Amino acid sequence: MQFAGIILEQFVACIFDPDNTASVNVALKCRYREITRTSYKGLPTILFERERTTA
């Protein structure tokens, strides 16, 4: 799968509202790392990603 020229098979991504500290903390506990702060539909957003693991 490609998105904006980036191959995504190796990573799992998620976005959160910066004020949603509970979800941000869960993402960090699950080994996600912050990639960038941006906006989505005009609202502040944090993009997290982590490497995909195989079972």
ZAFI-781415 format. One record per residue (C-alpha): x, y, z. Coordinates in Angstrom, 2 decimals. Layout:
<sites>
+---------+---------+---------+
|       X |       Y |       Z |
+---------+---------+---------+
|       X |       Y |       Z |
...
+---------+---------+---------+
</sites>
This chain:
<sites>
+---------+---------+---------+
|       X |       Y |       Z |
+---------+---------+---------+
|    0.00 |    0.00 |    0.00 |
|    1.25 |    3.48 |   -0.79 |
|    0.08 |    6.79 |    0.57 |
|    1.62 |   10.06 |   -0.62 |
|    4.63 |    8.14 |   -1.91 |
|    5.36 |    6.41 |    1.41 |
|    5.21 |    2.64 |    1.76 |
|    3.05 |    1.86 |    4.79 |
|    3.38 |   -1.93 |    5.21 |
|    6.09 |   -1.52 |    7.85 |
|    4.23 |    0.94 |   10.07 |
|    0.97 |    1.41 |   11.93 |
|   -0.17 |    5.01 |   12.40 |
|   -2.78 |    6.78 |   14.51 |
|   -3.87 |   10.36 |   15.15 |
|   -5.09 |   12.01 |   18.34 |
|   -6.33 |   15.31 |   19.63 |
|   -3.45 |   16.69 |   21.75 |
|   -5.92 |   17.31 |   24.61 |
|   -6.83 |   13.60 |   24.73 |
|   -4.05 |   12.77 |   27.18 |
|   -5.45 |    9.35 |   28.06 |
|   -5.21 |    8.15 |   24.44 |
|   -1.80 |    9.76 |   23.98 |
|   -0.54 |    7.92 |   27.07 |
|   -1.92 |    4.59 |   25.82 |
|   -0.23 |    5.13 |   22.45 |
|    3.09 |    5.84 |   24.15 |
|    2.70 |    2.72 |   26.31 |
|    2.10 |    0.71 |   23.14 |
|    5.42 |    1.90 |   21.70 |
|    4.03 |    4.52 |   19.33 |
|    6.21 |    7.57 |   18.83 |
|    5.17 |   11.08 |   17.96 |
|    5.97 |   11.91 |   14.34 |
|    4.53 |   15.39 |   13.94 |
|    1.96 |   17.86 |   15.16 |
|   -0.36 |   19.04 |   12.44 |
|   -4.06 |   19.66 |   11.88 |
|   -6.88 |   17.47 |   10.63 |
|  -10.11 |   19.09 |    9.48 |
|   -8.83 |   22.32 |   11.00 |
|   -8.21 |   20.86 |   14.47 |
|   -4.85 |   20.28 |   16.19 |
|   -3.68 |   16.70 |   15.74 |
|   -0.71 |   14.55 |   16.73 |
|    0.44 |   11.81 |   14.34 |
|    1.97 |    8.73 |   15.98 |
|    3.48 |    5.64 |   14.37 |
|    5.22 |    2.41 |   15.32 |
|    6.74 |   -0.47 |   13.42 |
|    4.33 |   -3.22 |   12.52 |
|    5.03 |   -6.43 |   14.43 |
|    4.39 |   -9.87 |   13.05 |
|    2.67 |  -12.48 |   15.17 |
+---------+---------+---------+
</sites>
